């Protein structure tokens, strides 16, 4: 996926620090996977590693980069 096909509010993960956190919506926009898919994957051991912050799923940029590069 190239940068021109991303939504305008999609973060540029190459410009973010590795420890920055992304929401499920942001990861869905970056990856093209549906929110429901991202919700189901942790129970199946799939997708990027989820970090829970105050009860909400978040994804470390480093984990998303690694997962997208795999």
Secondary structure, DSSP 4 states (H G I P E B T S, - for coil): --GGGS-TT---TTTS-TT-EE-HHHHHHHH---HHHHHHHHHHT-SSPPEEETTEEEEEHHHHHHHHH-
